[in-house]
């Protein structure tokens, strides 16, 4: 008898929560939320160092981590929603606040003001350096779909260009002939692979097309996120944690 009562009370509580969905969060907008980065862990990532306060159990070089939830992945599927390329201006570590000094649009002439330093960085007259950065805003696919950002620079720009080419190369038959569908029409699988050159070895992104989105709720979520980013309602909080300590992309 008590078990039945407990079950009924539990069911009633669930229904109450559903009826009160979103209550208390009416004033929370995109600007009040932290957009997670999906980043590749490297040898210097604090998450893999057991003595570091940011250590995450199970973390190791080559794994992918969600910087807000600390969830780890060997691979995951995403829907690309929006793409943006920018020149991010940084101060050297030790003098940096951990945030970019400035963010310049891709069509800016800022890169023409730089000279290549001995460290192979594009240096401005003020001593700061620029990172040519490709930002892929995505929706993760799974039991709990969520928005995230993948930031690619240096050697990973080649991967970014390949991914963009894959998206732009998709053609579908419409009423008026072939057309290029929105980027959020297809799902892609992301994993990491080991890369190397004469400067060292690191883990980089590997992108593979899975197929079209078949779940309308996923499509609608991805479209809504794409529109929000396009309107400037979603801002990426770039930090040195995502760009320098995570994985050395030579």
Residue frames relative to the residue before (quaternion, step in Angstrom):
aa qw qx qy qz dx dy dz
X 1.0000 0.0000 0.0000 0.0000 0.00 0.00 0.00
X 0.6649 0.4968 -0.2958 0.4729 3.56 0.95 -0.90
X 0.6244 0.5482 -0.3381 0.4418 3.56 1.07 -0.78
X 0.6402 0.5218 -0.3191 0.4648 3.58 0.99 -0.85
X 0.6548 0.5139 -0.3089 0.4602 3.55 0.94 -0.93
X 0.6469 0.5228 -0.3176 0.4554 3.57 0.99 -0.86
X 0.6560 0.5093 -0.3131 0.4607 3.55 0.94 -0.86
X 0.6574 0.5072 -0.3167 0.4585 3.56 0.96 -0.85
X 0.6491 0.5116 -0.3209 0.4627 3.55 0.99 -0.84
X 0.6390 0.5295 -0.3200 0.4570 3.56 1.04 -0.81
X 0.6572 0.5042 -0.3043 0.4704 3.56 0.96 -0.87
X 0.6381 0.5311 -0.3224 0.4548 3.57 1.01 -0.86
X 0.6427 0.5278 -0.3202 0.4537 3.58 1.00 -0.87
X 0.6321 0.5326 -0.3249 0.4595 3.57 1.02 -0.82
X 0.6661 0.4974 -0.3042 0.4651 3.57 0.93 -0.91
X 0.6241 0.5401 -0.3362 0.4536 3.58 1.02 -0.77
X 0.6530 0.5131 -0.3132 0.4606 3.58 0.96 -0.86
X 0.6567 0.5117 -0.3151 0.4557 3.56 0.95 -0.84
X 0.6516 0.5154 -0.3140 0.4595 3.56 1.01 -0.82
X 0.7401 0.3817 -0.2069 0.5135 3.57 1.16 -0.65
X 0.2162 0.8173 -0.5094 0.1604 3.56 1.22 0.45
X 0.8382 0.1839 -0.1864 0.4784 3.56 -1.07 0.96
X 0.4547 0.6791 -0.4679 0.3363 3.59 1.21 -0.06
X 0.7585 0.3191 -0.2704 0.4998 3.56 -0.94 0.93
X 0.7292 0.3843 -0.2265 0.5189 3.57 1.24 -0.31
X 0.3011 0.8012 -0.4815 0.1888 3.58 1.25 0.26
X 0.7554 0.3925 -0.2085 0.4815 3.59 1.03 -0.73
X 0.5218 0.6149 -0.4239 0.4122 3.58 1.27 0.21
X 0.0770 -0.7981 0.5975 0.0026 3.55 -0.61 1.18
X 0.7342 -0.3882 0.2987 0.4702 3.58 -1.30 -0.03
X 0.6328 0.5571 -0.3309 0.4240 3.58 1.05 -0.74
X 0.6841 0.4807 -0.2759 0.4741 3.59 1.22 -0.49
X 0.6453 0.5170 -0.3107 0.4687 3.58 1.28 -0.06
X 0.3882 -0.6902 0.5579 0.2481 3.56 -1.14 0.65
X 0.2759 -0.7587 0.5676 0.1613 3.56 -0.62 1.12
X 0.3652 -0.7546 0.4935 0.2319 3.62 -0.52 1.09
X 0.3093 -0.6739 0.6280 0.2361 3.52 -1.28 0.49
X 0.2330 -0.6856 0.6610 0.1967 3.53 -1.23 0.56
X 0.0715 0.8257 -0.5517 0.0933 3.57 -0.37 1.19
X 0.4573 -0.6594 0.5299 0.2746 3.51 -1.28 0.50
X 0.3644 -0.7338 0.5327 0.2122 3.57 -0.85 0.96
X 0.1335 -0.7888 0.5975 0.0555 3.53 -1.05 0.86
X 0.7544 -0.3873 0.2705 0.4557 3.56 -1.29 -0.04
X 0.7391 0.4152 -0.2245 0.4805 3.61 1.06 -0.72
X 0.4332 0.7083 -0.4653 0.3069 3.60 1.22 -0.01
X 0.4838 -0.6780 0.4601 0.3076 3.63 -0.82 0.90
X 0.5970 0.6007 -0.3600 0.3915 3.59 1.11 -0.59
X 0.7068 0.4422 -0.2717 0.4807 3.62 1.16 -0.47
X 0.6096 0.5518 -0.3372 0.4584 3.58 1.32 -0.17
X 0.3715 -0.7739 0.4715 0.2018 3.58 -0.39 1.23
X 0.6711 0.4845 -0.3006 0.4738 3.61 1.17 -0.37
X 0.5883 0.5738 -0.3639 0.4384 3.57 1.28 -0.14
X 0.5507 -0.6367 0.4341 0.3208 3.57 -1.05 0.76
X 0.6892 0.4613 -0.2740 0.4869 3.58 1.24 -0.40
X 0.3210 0.7697 -0.4946 0.2445 3.56 1.27 0.24
X 0.1443 -0.7651 0.6240 0.0660 3.56 -1.06 0.87
X 0.4723 -0.6936 0.4680 0.2773 3.55 -0.71 1.10
X 0.7949 0.2702 -0.2280 0.4930 3.55 -0.86 1.01
X 0.5255 0.6448 -0.4083 0.3761 3.57 1.27 -0.20
X 0.1210 0.7690 -0.6206 0.0942 3.55 -1.06 0.81
X 0.6613 -0.5160 0.3495 0.4175 3.59 -1.15 0.51
X 0.7482 0.3708 -0.2893 0.4680 3.55 -0.96 0.91
X 0.6115 0.5263 -0.3644 0.4651 3.58 1.21 -0.30
X 0.3920 -0.6812 0.5683 0.2435 3.55 -1.30 0.45
X 0.0879 -0.8115 0.5771 0.0259 3.59 -0.93 0.89
X 0.3533 -0.6644 0.6164 0.2320 3.52 -1.23 0.67
X 0.3734 -0.7927 0.4382 0.2007 3.58 -0.43 1.21
X 0.6526 0.4783 -0.3290 0.4869 3.62 1.22 -0.15
X 0.7802 0.3271 -0.1696 0.5054 3.59 0.83 -0.98
X 0.3269 -0.7561 0.4827 0.2974 3.59 1.28 -0.48
X 0.3558 0.7227 -0.5136 0.2955 3.58 1.17 0.43
X 0.2684 -0.7794 0.5534 0.1196 3.56 -0.96 0.95
X 0.0836 -0.7914 0.6051 0.0241 3.54 -1.12 0.73
X 0.3479 -0.6573 0.6171 0.2572 3.52 -1.28 0.54
X 0.7494 -0.1103 0.0748 0.6486 3.53 1.23 -0.67
X 0.0046 -0.7931 0.6087 0.0181 3.56 -1.23 0.34
X 0.3991 -0.7045 0.5377 0.2352 3.52 -1.28 0.45
X 0.0399 -0.8054 0.5909 -0.0226 3.54 -0.99 0.91
X 0.2949 -0.6865 0.6282 0.2170 3.51 -1.38 0.33
X 0.3131 -0.7554 0.5390 0.2021 3.64 -0.58 1.06
X 0.1871 -0.8333 0.5173 0.0556 3.57 -0.71 1.10
X 0.8021 -0.0506 0.0814 0.5894 3.57 0.99 -0.80
X 0.1588 -0.7852 0.5938 0.0754 3.55 -1.14 0.69
X 0.0490 0.7852 -0.6143 0.0616 3.54 -1.05 0.83
X 0.1181 -0.7769 0.6140 0.0742 3.58 -0.97 0.86
X 0.0227 0.8069 -0.5854 0.0758 3.56 -0.91 0.98
X 0.3716 -0.6541 0.5948 0.2835 3.54 -1.34 0.26
X 0.1351 -0.8032 0.5780 0.0497 3.57 -0.52 1.19
X 0.2629 -0.7851 0.5492 0.1130 3.54 -0.74 1.14
X 0.0666 -0.8113 0.5804 -0.0221 3.54 -0.81 1.12
X 0.3330 -0.6572 0.6261 0.2553 3.52 -1.31 0.45
X 0.6105 -0.5607 0.4021 0.3890 3.58 -1.14 0.50
X 0.5852 -0.5706 0.4404 0.3714 3.54 -1.15 0.62
X 0.6740 0.4174 -0.3561 0.4947 3.55 -0.92 0.95
X 0.7558 0.2409 -0.1529 0.5894 3.54 1.22 -0.61
X 0.5810 0.6128 -0.3516 0.4041 3.56 1.32 -0.24
X 0.4451 -0.6715 0.5277 0.2692 3.55 -1.22 0.58
X 0.5774 -0.5706 0.3818 0.4419 3.57 1.28 -0.21
X 0.6989 0.3732 -0.2445 0.5590 3.56 1.31 -0.18
X 0.6197 -0.5470 0.3887 0.4071 3.61 -1.14 0.44
X 0.5048 -0.6145 0.5083 0.3304 3.55 -1.18 0.60
X 0.7647 -0.1483 0.1311 0.6132 3.55 1.05 -0.87
X 0.2314 -0.7340 0.6160 0.1680 3.55 -1.30 0.35
X 0.1370 -0.8112 0.5680 0.0231 3.56 -0.68 1.17
X 0.5163 -0.6495 0.4608 0.3150 3.58 -1.01 0.79
X 0.6380 -0.5643 0.3732 0.3678 3.55 -1.20 0.56
X 0.7009 0.4515 -0.2757 0.4783 3.61 1.12 -0.59
X 0.4209 0.6931 -0.4699 0.3487 3.58 1.28 0.23
X 0.4292 -0.6895 0.5153 0.2737 3.57 -1.19 0.51
X 0.2965 0.8032 -0.4753 0.2028 3.57 1.30 0.25
X 0.6345 0.5529 -0.3433 0.4169 3.60 1.00 -0.77
X 0.6186 0.5580 -0.3445 0.4329 3.60 1.13 -0.58
X 0.6421 0.5298 -0.3143 0.4564 3.58 1.25 -0.32
X 0.6151 0.5834 -0.3303 0.4149 3.58 1.29 -0.10
X 0.1657 -0.7222 0.6539 0.1533 3.50 -1.39 0.26
X 0.5016 -0.6643 0.4637 0.3036 3.57 -1.07 0.70
X 0.3098 -0.7782 0.5252 0.1501 3.56 -0.67 1.16
X 0.6864 -0.4679 0.3534 0.4302 3.56 -1.31 0.13
X 0.6638 0.4769 -0.2935 0.4958 3.56 1.25 -0.47
X 0.5063 -0.6842 0.3793 0.3628 3.58 1.35 0.27
X 0.5064 0.6179 -0.4392 0.4109 3.57 1.20 0.48
X 0.4603 -0.6667 0.5131 0.2835 3.55 -1.17 0.67
X 0.1296 -0.8439 0.5205 0.0112 3.55 -0.21 1.36
X 0.3442 -0.7076 0.5855 0.1948 3.52 -1.11 0.86
X 0.6754 -0.4889 0.3478 0.4289 3.64 -1.21 0.31
X 0.6713 0.4996 -0.3046 0.4549 3.63 1.12 -0.57
X 0.6064 -0.5856 0.3424 0.4149 3.59 1.29 0.04
X 0.5630 0.5835 -0.3942 0.4326 3.58 1.20 -0.29
X 0.2834 -0.7582 0.5578 0.1836 3.57 -1.23 0.32
X 0.3781 -0.7242 0.5402 0.2021 3.55 -1.26 0.50
X 0.1618 -0.7379 0.6465 0.1068 3.53 -1.16 0.77
X 0.3069 -0.7139 0.6012 0.1864 3.55 -0.75 1.08
X 0.0018 -0.8612 0.5002 -0.0900 3.58 -0.21 1.32
X 0.1925 -0.7649 0.6081 0.0896 3.55 -0.87 1.03
X 0.1320 -0.8052 0.5770 0.0373 3.57 -0.73 1.10
X 0.0978 -0.7788 0.6193 0.0214 3.56 -0.75 1.13
X 0.1837 -0.7726 0.6027 0.0780 3.57 -0.51 1.22
X 0.0108 -0.8434 0.5327 -0.0690 3.58 -0.57 1.17
X 0.2959 -0.6777 0.6320 0.2318 3.49 -1.42 0.17
X 0.3273 -0.7437 0.5452 0.2064 3.57 -0.69 1.06
X 0.2912 -0.7584 0.5639 0.1485 3.56 -1.07 0.79
X 0.4159 0.6819 -0.5183 0.3057 3.56 -0.88 0.96
X 0.7905 -0.2909 0.2197 0.4922 3.55 -1.23 -0.47
X 0.7943 0.1401 -0.0604 0.5880 3.57 1.10 -0.69
X 0.1799 -0.8224 0.5302 0.1006 3.62 0.27 1.23
X 0.0614 0.7987 -0.5948 0.0669 3.56 -0.97 0.85
X 0.5046 -0.6483 0.4826 0.3036 3.54 -1.23 0.50
X 0.0511 0.7892 -0.6090 0.0611 3.56 -1.17 0.61
X 0.3149 -0.7330 0.5740 0.1845 3.53 -1.36 0.19
X 0.1468 -0.7526 0.6370 0.0798 3.54 -1.05 0.87
X 0.1430 -0.7998 0.5817 0.0383 3.55 -0.65 1.17
X 0.0438 -0.8075 0.5881 -0.0145 3.58 -0.74 1.09
X 0.0732 0.7814 -0.6155 0.0724 3.55 -1.01 0.90
X 0.7877 0.3275 -0.2338 0.4664 3.54 -1.37 0.03
X 0.8449 -0.0635 0.0539 0.5284 3.60 -0.79 -0.99
X 0.6281 0.5657 -0.3355 0.4159 3.59 1.16 -0.52
X 0.4768 0.6552 -0.4447 0.3817 3.60 1.26 -0.10
X 0.5931 0.5593 -0.3569 0.4562 3.57 1.16 -0.59
X 0.6391 0.5083 -0.3109 0.4863 3.57 1.05 -0.81
X 0.6343 0.5389 -0.3200 0.4526 3.58 1.00 -0.87
X 0.6658 0.4942 -0.3044 0.4688 3.59 0.90 -0.90
X 0.6336 0.5250 -0.3296 0.4628 3.58 1.01 -0.79
X 0.6472 0.5152 -0.3126 0.4669 3.58 0.99 -0.88
X 0.6500 0.5098 -0.3153 0.4670 3.58 0.93 -0.87
X 0.6468 0.5169 -0.3153 0.4637 3.59 1.01 -0.80
X 0.6151 0.5423 -0.3381 0.4618 3.56 1.06 -0.75
X 0.6779 0.4970 -0.2875 0.4592 3.57 0.93 -0.95
X 0.7109 0.4554 -0.2595 0.4690 3.57 0.89 -0.94
X 0.6379 0.5497 -0.3201 0.4342 3.58 1.22 -0.42
X 0.5492 0.6110 -0.4008 0.4055 3.60 1.26 -0.19
X 0.0352 -0.7901 0.6120 -0.0066 3.56 -0.88 0.97
X 0.0906 -0.7853 0.6112 0.0378 3.56 -1.06 0.81
X 0.4756 -0.6755 0.4908 0.2769 3.53 -1.18 0.61
X 0.0545 -0.8091 0.5851 -0.0030 3.56 -0.73 1.08
X 0.7557 -0.3681 0.2764 0.4659 3.57 -1.28 -0.18
X 0.7749 0.3131 -0.1512 0.5279 3.54 1.10 -0.76
X 0.7443 -0.3605 0.2087 0.5220 3.56 1.17 0.52
X 0.7594 -0.3587 0.2719 0.4698 3.55 -1.24 -0.40
X 0.0178 0.7857 -0.6182 0.0143 3.55 -1.12 0.71
X 0.4556 -0.6515 0.5320 0.2913 3.55 -1.29 0.41
X 0.3281 -0.7724 0.5074 0.1960 3.62 -0.47 1.14
X 0.6405 -0.5015 0.3863 0.4347 3.61 -1.21 0.25
X 0.6321 -0.5565 0.3764 0.3862 3.57 -1.14 0.57
X 0.6910 0.4826 -0.2822 0.4582 3.57 1.10 -0.67
X 0.4589 0.6783 -0.4502 0.3558 3.57 1.19 0.46
X 0.7817 0.2904 -0.1438 0.5328 3.58 1.22 -0.41
X 0.3827 -0.7008 0.5660 0.2052 3.52 -1.33 0.57
X 0.1198 -0.7866 0.6041 0.0443 3.55 -1.09 0.81
X 0.3319 -0.7211 0.5725 0.2052 3.54 -1.14 0.67
X 0.1474 -0.7880 0.5953 0.0549 3.56 -0.90 1.00
X 0.1117 0.7516 -0.6462 0.0714 3.53 -1.06 0.84
X 0.4393 -0.6851 0.5039 0.2894 3.58 -1.24 0.06
X 0.1089 -0.7616 0.6357 0.0630 3.53 -1.25 0.59
X 0.4853 -0.6537 0.4893 0.3126 3.55 -1.13 0.58
X 0.0884 -0.7888 0.6082 0.0084 3.53 -0.95 1.00
X 0.0114 -0.8061 0.5916 0.0084 3.56 -1.22 0.39
X 0.0103 0.7443 -0.6663 -0.0449 3.49 -1.37 0.34
X 0.7588 -0.3863 0.2395 0.4664 3.60 -1.20 -0.23
X 0.6499 0.5185 -0.3201 0.4543 3.60 1.26 -0.16
X 0.7822 -0.2801 0.1873 0.5241 3.59 1.15 -0.35
X 0.4509 -0.6486 0.5440 0.2828 3.53 -1.39 -0.24
X 0.0737 0.7912 -0.6003 0.0905 3.56 -1.00 0.83
X 0.4641 -0.6366 0.5253 0.3215 3.56 -1.33 0.04
X 0.0674 -0.8011 0.5946 0.0090 3.54 -0.98 0.90
X 0.6467 -0.5431 0.3896 0.3674 3.52 -1.35 0.15
X 0.0786 -0.7386 0.6653 0.0755 3.52 -1.27 0.57
X 0.1126 -0.8202 0.5608 0.0023 3.58 -0.67 1.15
X 0.0156 0.7972 -0.6016 0.0484 3.57 -0.90 0.97
X 0.4239 -0.7038 0.5086 0.2575 3.57 -0.87 0.94
X 0.2889 -0.7618 0.5615 0.1446 3.55 -0.96 0.98
X 0.6436 -0.4732 0.3493 0.4899 3.57 0.79 -1.04
X 0.7124 -0.4612 0.3104 0.4284 3.57 -1.28 0.02
X 0.5339 -0.5839 0.5018 0.3496 3.55 -1.27 0.49
X 0.1347 -0.8136 0.5632 0.0519 3.58 -0.78 1.01
X 0.6371 0.4982 -0.3168 0.4955 3.59 1.27 -0.30
X 0.4041 -0.7505 0.4683 0.2327 3.59 -0.48 1.20
X 0.6252 0.5418 -0.3533 0.4367 3.60 1.01 -0.70
X 0.6304 0.5118 -0.3255 0.4845 3.60 1.06 -0.74
X 0.6442 0.5243 -0.3145 0.4596 3.58 0.94 -0.89
X 0.6763 0.4954 -0.2931 0.4597 3.58 0.90 -0.93
X 0.6389 0.5170 -0.3232 0.4691 3.60 1.02 -0.80
X 0.6663 0.5014 -0.2979 0.4646 3.57 0.94 -0.92
X 0.6478 0.5166 -0.3143 0.4633 3.59 0.97 -0.83
X 0.6521 0.5170 -0.3092 0.4602 3.57 0.95 -0.88
X 0.6535 0.5054 -0.3074 0.4723 3.59 0.99 -0.85
X 0.6335 0.5368 -0.3221 0.4547 3.56 0.99 -0.86
X 0.6697 0.4956 -0.2977 0.4662 3.57 0.95 -0.87
X 0.6389 0.5311 -0.3232 0.4531 3.59 1.01 -0.80
X 0.6629 0.4875 -0.3048 0.4796 3.58 0.94 -0.88
X 0.6539 0.5381 -0.3043 0.4362 3.55 0.98 -0.90
X 0.6900 0.4624 -0.2649 0.4899 3.58 1.14 -0.68
X 0.5197 -0.6529 0.4094 0.3688 3.58 1.25 -0.11
X 0.4408 0.7124 -0.4429 0.3193 3.58 1.24 0.32
X 0.7192 0.3515 -0.2187 0.5580 3.58 1.29 -0.30
X 0.0745 -0.8056 0.5877 0.0077 3.56 -0.72 1.08
X 0.3363 -0.7265 0.5638 0.2031 3.55 -0.98 0.87
X 0.2613 -0.7599 0.5789 0.1381 3.57 -0.86 0.99
X 0.1212 -0.8196 0.5585 0.0409 3.55 0.23 1.29
X 0.0393 0.7915 -0.6084 0.0428 3.54 -1.05 0.78
X 0.6577 -0.5201 0.3583 0.4106 3.56 -1.20 0.38
X 0.5422 0.6255 -0.3987 0.3948 3.59 1.18 -0.49
X 0.7185 0.4374 -0.2463 0.4815 3.56 1.01 -0.85
X 0.7792 0.4218 -0.1843 0.4253 3.55 1.03 -0.73
X 0.8131 0.2803 -0.1503 0.4876 3.58 0.98 -0.61
X 0.7631 0.3978 -0.2213 0.4587 3.59 0.88 -0.85
X 0.5810 0.6337 -0.3746 0.3473 3.58 1.15 -0.49
X 0.7858 -0.1740 0.1914 0.5618 3.55 0.69 -1.06
X 0.3490 -0.7549 0.5138 0.2105 3.59 -0.69 1.01
X 0.0739 -0.7948 0.6024 0.0035 3.57 -0.29 1.28
X 0.2232 -0.8243 0.5046 0.1273 3.56 0.03 1.25
